[in-house]
Amino acid sequence: MSDRLYPENEAALVAALRETAEPLQIMGGGTRPIGNIAPAKILSTSRLQGITLYEPGAMTLVAKSGTTIEEIETVLTAEKQRLAFEPMDHRAILRTSGQPTLGGVIAANVSGPRRIQVGAARDFALGLTFVDGTGQVLSNGGRVMKNVTGYDLVKLMSGSWGTLGVLTEVALKVLPIAETQATLNVHVATWADAVACMSAALGTPFDVSGAATVQAEDGGFDSLIRVEGFETSVQYRVTELTKSLAKFGAVDVVHDPWAEVKDLSAWAGLDTVWRISLRPTDSLKLIALMQELNQERGFHCQLDWGGGLIWLGLEAVQIADAQAGLALHHALQALVAQLGGHATLLTSDLLQDQELRHFQPLGPAIERVSQTLREKFDPRGILNPGRMS
């Protein structure tokens, strides 16, 4: 018997889920193997493909879950529209192949730099259809407006990582491509200056659509501030932002750097990468902990969302050994829990055989809610078992 299932349509997916009694690893394009992935038969949605509805005038697109993001973006670009939430492509840092799919993006709630302006992936999902762990088809929002469970299934499924059901179709709101964009690079001396600079930019009335900071080659930091819109408006906002941000450091207009910022393409060779979400003002506490614990070996860091999203990375030579790496992981998650955030270990060759929680451990109350939901939608526990533990 094959160790992979490739349902050709929703009916075949329903039959597969009803007939199986063994654990399943739910996979779209296979580009995001994040979490504790238990050995299991793979159920792939890669054959559930195709855009089933696209109305540019209504800025609405409906596609099957296995449809690639590349196909969707090609169709949207032809109509001068886009996925406004700017989904990240994880292939560089995770060293994976395949093609990111719509189902994978929504299941992981993958959102890029523009999130600070327009919202996350889940905010653009108008509706969806999925099959739960019992083989029942459920729909919510979009064209069907059927919500038999009483839950907001769109929000529930976004970020559930395939542990509650297998997506088959998603309806999305899309937005026009901006006429033009410009990015200011403010070269600052410290992480504190970087956070202050990004906060200042986001506090202006100039509708900033990107605020990230990357490490510069000279030991300083480049804070990147993006504005988009009509050309005359962008020119005006660039001028005004240059005036207001000059107190933090030298300001230049740079070529569009956001693909590299979004996909962390320069981090392709790193051994270990964490993704951490915190209040922007708390990002400096996390950086300080990292500096204290790994000061001799150094580390890579990038801030996005004005400091609310922190990427931390280590080369193999920057980790003393597996025990040191494990202690660092636990220290990061402990501080993040104290600060009310979330820390996820995306990848690590050194720590892959260790007993650890890749996703931030939940508090007792939230864990009980999560367990109740899993029992409701997947009572047999067959969908991505243990992935988010």
VENFENUR-V705983 format. One line per field, one symbol per residue. ss: DSSP state (~ for helix, > for strand, _ for the rest). Layout:
ss=???
//
This chain:
ss=___>>____~~~~~~~~~~____>>>>_____________>>>>______>>>>>~~~_>>>>>___>~~~~~~~~~~__>>________~~~~______>~~~~~~_______~~~~__~~~~>>>>>>>>____>>>>>___________~~~~~_______>>>>>>>>>_>>___>>>>>>>>>__~~~~~~~~~~~~_____>>>>>>>>_____>>>>>>>>>_~~~~~~~~~~~~~~~~~~_>>>>>___~~~~~~_~~~____>>>>>>__~~~~~~~~~~~~~~______>>>>>~~~_>>>>>>_~~~___~~~~~~~~~~~~~~~~~___>>>>>>>_______________~~~~~~~~~~~~~~_____>______
//
